[in-house]
Amino acid sequence: MFDYTEIIKKAGILVEALPYIQALAGKTVVIKYGGNAMINDELKNSVMEDITLLKYIGLNPVVVHGGGPDISKALKKFGVESEFVNGLRKTDAATMEVVQMVLMGKTNKEIVSLINQKGGKAIGICGIDGMLLECEKHVEMVDGKPVDLGNVGRITKINTRILEILTQDEYIPVVAPIGTDKNGQSYNINADTVAAELAAALKAEKLILLTDVEGVKSSRDTDKVIHVITSEEIHRMIEEKAIVGGMIPKVLGCIRALEGGVGRSHIIDGRIPHCILLEIFTNKGIGTMITQQLIPYYENEKL
């Protein structure tokens, strides 16, 4: 007699996903794509498959991408030095030309092409298109003193109309984090910031940040990942220095998105194949989900 065990297990996975598919149908999900998932070919393909599947089952994914490694490689080739201040790349006129060329001419179109190969219909845009991201010059404070970062932008206004038109149709927008001011000056913007602010402006149900870490750990000395946590608890952990370094801007970006109307924010490990599906459509997930209140999607959801 044929052994149906494995097939039945697969059916169980689909049944577990059902209430999440029902809860998220027609909702917007903003995905920040970055880290090793942009470098490893196998991971690239699994992320694009996940994003395409989301669209096919009735969600509206919006992708925001970084491109740091590609930019650094191109700058080196052109003999332009890179300098970072608090994780932000100093962007003079020469650097801005390379940033724009790489993000829009290379990285963005590679992502669009990969999604299209999987059967999706992706369209690549940046913050300049349709005045999606209006900016002003960002000034970074270091030890209480302002530091000029050049063409690094701070978002002042978001025109969501272009994204709403695309997502309400059959398209998947892929957004490069470049904005413009009213005089047509281009600015480089941190991709995590763009994803968080777009999610809030779109009133997205979810913001998902793909990273190279497993999620928020319960303390600095443990490998235990917190699967669900409130924004209030996040603030407490920052005060207690349980969350430090590069994780701080990520969790604060997630909280800003929640305060702007996003339902749930997620920090997940992009090094795991099909990490997006595993986080969204399983009860436990694989990363850290941050919420303002522990409100379940369905009666038996365990939070």
C-alpha positions in Angstrom: 0.0 0.0 0.0 1.3 3.5 -0.9 2.6 5.5 2.1 0.7 8.8 2.1 2.5 10.2 5.2 4.6 12.8 3.3 1.7 13.9 1.2 -0.5 14.3 4.2 2.2 16.4 5.9 2.2 18.7 2.9 -1.6 19.0 3.1 -1.2 19.9 6.8 1.1 22.8 5.8 -1.5 24.1 3.4 -4.2 23.9 6.0 -2.0 25.8 8.5 -1.5 28.5 5.8 -5.3 28.8 5.1 -6.3 31.3 7.8 -3.4 33.5 7.0 -4.2 33.6 3.3 -7.8 34.5 4.3 -6.7 37.2 6.7 -4.2 38.7 4.3 -6.2 38.6 1.0 -6.1 41.9 -0.7 -3.7 43.4 1.9 -0.4 45.1 1.1 2.9 43.6 2.2 6.1 45.7 2.0 9.3 43.6 1.7 12.8 45.1 2.3 15.1 42.8 0.2 18.7 42.9 1.1 21.7 41.1 2.7 22.9 37.6 1.6 19.5 37.0 -0.1 20.7 39.4 -2.8 24.1 37.7 -3.3 23.4 33.9 -3.1 21.7 32.7 -6.4 19.7 30.0 -4.6 18.3 32.4 -2.1 17.6 35.0 -4.8 15.4 32.5 -6.6 13.5 31.4 -3.4 12.8 35.0 -2.5 11.5 35.8 -6.0 9.3 32.6 -5.9 7.9 33.7 -2.5 7.1 37.2 -3.8 5.5 35.9 -6.9 3.4 33.4 -5.0 2.1 36.1 -2.6 0.7 38.0 -5.6 -0.9 34.9 -7.1 -2.8 34.0 -3.8 -4.2 37.5 -3.5 -1.7 39.6 -1.5 -0.1 42.8 -2.9 3.7 42.7 -2.4 5.8 45.9 -2.7 9.5 45.3 -2.8 12.1 47.8 -1.7 15.8 46.8 -2.3 19.2 48.0 -1.2 22.3 47.4 -3.1 25.3 48.2 -0.9 27.7 45.5 -2.1 27.0 46.3 -5.8 27.5 50.0 -5.1 30.8 49.4 -3.2 32.1 47.2 -6.1 31.2 49.8 -8.7 32.7 52.7 -6.7 35.9 50.7 -6.3 36.0 50.1 -10.1 35.7 53.8 -10.7 38.3 54.7 -8.1 35.8 56.5 -5.8 36.4 56.1 -2.1 33.5 55.1 0.3 33.0 56.6 3.7 30.3 55.7 6.2 28.9 57.7 9.1 26.6 55.9 11.5 26.0 53.3 8.8 25.1 55.9 6.1 27.2 56.2 3.0 28.6 59.7 2.4 27.3 60.5 -1.1 29.0 63.3 -3.0 28.1 64.1 -6.6 30.4 61.5 -8.1 29.1 58.8 -5.7 25.5 59.8 -6.4 26.0 59.2 -10.1 27.3 55.7 -9.4 24.6 54.9 -6.8 21.9 55.9 -9.3 23.5 54.0 -12.1 23.9 50.8 -10.0 20.6 50.8 -8.1 18.4 51.6 -11.1 20.4 50.3 -14.0 21.6 47.0 -12.5 20.1 45.9 -9.2 16.6 47.0 -9.8 16.3 45.5 -13.2 17.9 42.2 -12.1 15.2 41.8 -9.4 12.4 42.7 -11.9 13.8 40.2 -14.4 14.0 37.4 -11.8 10.4 38.0 -10.6 9.2 38.0 -14.2 11.0 34.7 -14.9 9.0 33.2 -12.0 5.7 34.2 -13.6 5.2 37.5 -11.8 4.7 40.9 -13.5 7.2 43.2 -11.8 7.8 46.9 -12.7 11.0 48.7 -11.5 10.7 52.2 -10.3 12.6 54.6 -7.9 11.5 57.5 -5.7 12.0 59.9 -8.6 9.2 58.3 -10.7 5.9 60.1 -10.1 7.6 62.0 -7.3 7.1 58.8 -5.2 9.7 59.9 -2.6 10.1 63.7 -2.0 13.2 64.4 0.0 15.3 67.0 1.6 19.0 66.9 2.6 19.6 64.7 5.7 22.0 65.9 8.3 23.5 63.3 10.6 24.4 64.2 14.1 27.6 62.8 15.5 28.5 63.6 19.1 26.0 66.4 19.0 27.5 68.0 15.9 26.0 68.0 12.4 27.9 66.0 9.7 27.3 66.8 6.0 26.7 63.4 4.2 26.2 65.0 0.8 23.3 63.7 -1.3 21.8 61.6 1.5 18.0 62.2 1.7 15.4 62.4 4.4 11.8 61.6 3.1 9.4 64.5 3.5 6.5 63.3 1.4 5.3 60.1 -0.2 3.0 59.9 -3.2 1.6 56.4 -2.9 -0.7 56.8 -5.9 1.7 55.2 -8.3 2.2 52.1 -6.1 -1.6 51.8 -5.5 -2.3 51.8 -9.2 0.3 49.1 -9.8 -0.6 46.8 -6.8 -4.4 47.1 -7.4 -3.7 45.7 -10.9 -1.5 42.6 -11.6 1.9 44.2 -11.0 4.6 43.9 -8.4 6.4 47.3 -7.8 10.1 47.0 -7.2 11.4 50.3 -5.6 15.0 51.6 -5.6 15.7 53.8 -2.6 16.4 57.1 -4.5 14.4 60.2 -4.0 14.3 63.7 -5.3 13.6 67.2 -4.0 11.4 69.8 -5.7 14.4 71.1 -7.7 15.1 67.7 -9.2 18.2 66.9 -7.1 18.5 63.2 -6.5 19.2 61.7 -3.0 20.4 58.3 -1.8 18.1 57.0 1.0 18.6 54.2 3.5 16.5 51.2 2.1 15.3 50.1 5.6 13.9 53.6 6.1 12.2 53.7 2.7 10.6 50.3 3.4 9.3 51.4 6.8 7.9 54.7 5.6 6.4 53.3 2.5 4.7 50.6 4.6 3.2 53.3 6.9 2.1 55.5 3.9 0.4 52.5 2.2 -1.2 51.4 5.5 0.3 48.0 4.7 -0.7 45.0 6.8 2.9 43.8 7.0 6.5 45.2 6.8 9.1 42.4 6.3 12.8 43.1 6.7 15.1 40.4 5.2 18.4 40.5 7.2 21.4 38.3 7.8 20.4 37.6 11.4 17.8 35.2 12.8 15.8 37.9 14.5 15.7 39.7 17.8 17.4 37.7 20.5 16.1 37.5 24.1 19.5 38.8 25.4 23.0 39.6 24.1 24.3 36.3 25.5 21.8 33.8 24.0 20.9 32.4 20.6 17.2 32.2 21.5 15.1 34.2 19.1 12.0 36.0 20.3 9.2 35.1 17.9 6.6 37.7 19.0 7.2 40.9 20.9 5.4 44.2 21.4 6.9 47.6 20.6 6.8 48.5 24.3 9.0 45.5 25.1 11.4 46.5 22.3 11.9 49.9 23.9 12.6 48.3 27.2 15.2 46.0 25.7 16.9 48.9 24.1 17.1 50.7 27.4 18.5 47.6 29.0 21.0 47.3 26.2 19.7 43.8 25.3 19.3 45.2 21.8 22.4 47.0 20.5 24.2 47.9 17.3 22.7 47.5 13.9 19.5 45.9 15.2 18.4 49.2 16.9 17.6 51.1 13.6 15.8 48.0 12.3 13.5 47.5 15.3 12.9 51.3 15.5 12.0 51.3 11.8 9.5 48.5 12.5 8.0 50.4 15.4 7.7 53.6 13.3 5.8 51.6 10.7 3.5 50.2 13.3 2.8 53.7 14.7 2.0 54.7 11.1 -0.8 52.1 10.8 1.1 48.9 9.7 -0.4 45.8 11.3 2.7 43.7 12.0 6.4 44.1 11.4 8.8 41.2 10.9 12.6 40.9 11.0 13.5 37.6 9.4 16.6 35.7 8.3 17.0 36.0 4.5 19.6 33.2 4.5 16.8 30.6 5.0 15.2 29.5 1.7 11.5 30.6 1.4 11.9 32.6 4.5 9.0 34.9 3.6 6.5 32.1 3.2 7.7 30.4 6.4 7.2 33.6 8.4 3.9 34.7 7.0 2.0 31.4 6.6 3.1 29.4 9.7 2.0 29.9 13.2 5.4 30.1 14.8 7.3 31.7 12.0 11.1 31.8 11.7 12.0 35.3 12.8 10.7 38.1 15.1 7.3 39.6 14.7 6.8 43.0 16.3 3.3 44.4 17.1 1.8 47.1 19.1 -0.9 44.8 20.5 -1.2 41.0 20.5 -4.3 40.7 18.3 -4.7 37.3 16.6 -5.7 36.9 13.0 -8.0 34.0 13.8 -9.4 32.4 17.0 -6.8 29.7 17.6 -3.7 31.7 16.5 -1.0 31.3 19.2 0.9 34.6 19.8 
